[in-house]
């Protein structure tokens, strides 16, 4: 039966394991500081698990810590065999923690424990993490627990109990100097202060790390006592807030994702309410109220941007996990492959980042299996024996672009076409354009693999990638050159919650165009070049156009004067012909009902300030539709 463990333990434990794995996979960092960082992550995880008596996690973390201690001492090399053993320890620790989160606890793989301890020089797992007889330091430890410690699910006594496992704990005194009287007393707050002496072989930093999970609210002072030296000064007195957090470091507050989602929803409702008030003031021609609301709308916009910024996270953490995927699969496939990451600090909405993992994993596995050649094949083709897989991210307009590219063999288009014909996806004898052949790999059930393996060939993968990305209002672009490699480009919106839009209307319907996709707005009659061929001429450049009235089969006659909104996506431009322009508007994206989810060219819905429903246009789909000659010819024939 597992103890009642606060959620922060699992968040921090997984963060520590991520740091541990990244450190092992980063071959460029093998200096003393990098090895110390590895050791600290294992030690801190062991200490955290010890607080909750998770013996299985403690034992495994200690075994990994023992190996790294030997590496630090120079008696064990951090070679491939050691890294392999530590990576296996990482995987087992991850499994153990996941099982604890599900309410189960077990001992880890004992064979692997013995492998680790043997590599560490035959060390045994002691009953306590360190041998007390080897003590070298005497510390004065002062702990002033923060008021919210118990509310966060931590037992202060468990920290002191674990501190005792580091060595000999003496002169331990518990006091309550800030305990309030009467109604001021809060039974959920912690008022405990502990003073003690610890004799131990570990460093002061290691003692401090015992309290790693609560240092944001708890003050810990660890001072080494030297013989014949004057006694250390008493720690500073507590402030009115009960505890002083570490002021020299950047303060980080972890907030559950559902609370952020709730905040974004409330901000969205605030945006809608502000727009409704602005519409009423404009309708009533109330100038004073309109001016006051303009100031309010600026503040709402700032709140909106700040709230959305809380959910923006770097994609680097998602990217870094592919070091392990590439390492393991390259060994399994017998290929030499290096992974290059670029733009890891590019930020994206957390909800998008989480849903990117599976499609990116499909793409990376396909690239390793199908795209990149073996060393012998590359050498015979005059290439370097080691192939390169590159994952990059960058901001482009109102989107984030993620590229996954390799310098492999490229798509085998004759084989792709033959496989499609064999599976009945394409008629026998069909002759397709290059881009149409490339699109075949996104069909459900399609695979060009010669045989089914654990990695590919089951006909599941690229169709899932495309469906997932399009479900996130994104697009997938594929390019490949025979013998030189393949690139998949994922283009995604920065957020799925709130966007700046531009209102247009066709008949009685209102539509929203994402503002960052708009290149310019023009009078349609001044730029139309060929109505039957859906073609505009803008400063000598030919631009195709799409009529929203025709595309969505909307009722009503065309007005005498029409406008065209020129939108841009993936370096391509298309004109959207509309009845009228209504200007910029903050747009809260609402999910589409089942009836409209498959409506081509529509990416979402919103509530307008008037209370009416407006549809948000999917610019990527519209640009693709308008830029396809066959699509325009079909529209012209209608």
Secondary structure, DSSP 4 states (H G I P E B T S, - for coil): ------HHHHHHHHHHHHHHHHHHH-TT--SHHHHHHHHHHHHHHHHHHHHTT-HHHHHHHHHHHHHHHHHHHTSS---HHHHHHHHHHHHHHHHHHHHHHTT------HHHHHHHHHHTTS----SSSS-GGG--EEEEEEEE--TTTTTTT--HHHHHHHHHTTSEEEEEEEE-TTPPPGGG--TTS---EEEEEEEESS-HHHHHHTTGGGTTT-EEEEEEPPTTSPPPPPPPPP-TTS----TTS-------HHHHHHHHHHHHHHHHHHHHHHHHHHHTT-HHHHHHHHHHHHHHHHHHHHHHHHTEEETHHHHHTHHHHHHHHHHHHT--EEEEEE-TT-EEEHHHHHHHHHHHHHHHHHIIIIISPPHHHHHHTTS-SSEEEEEEEEEETTEEEEEEEE-S----HHHHHHHHHHTTSS-TT----HHHHHHGGGSTT----SS--SSS-SS-SHHHHHHHHHHTT-EEEEEEETTTEEEEEEEEES-SSEEEEEEEEETTEEEEEEGGGEEEEEEHHHHEEETTTTEEEETTEEEEEEEHHHHTT--SPPPSS-EEEEEEETTEEEEEEESEEEEEEEEE-BPPPTTTTT-TTEEEEEE-TTS-EEEEE-HHHHHHHHH-HHHHHHHHH-
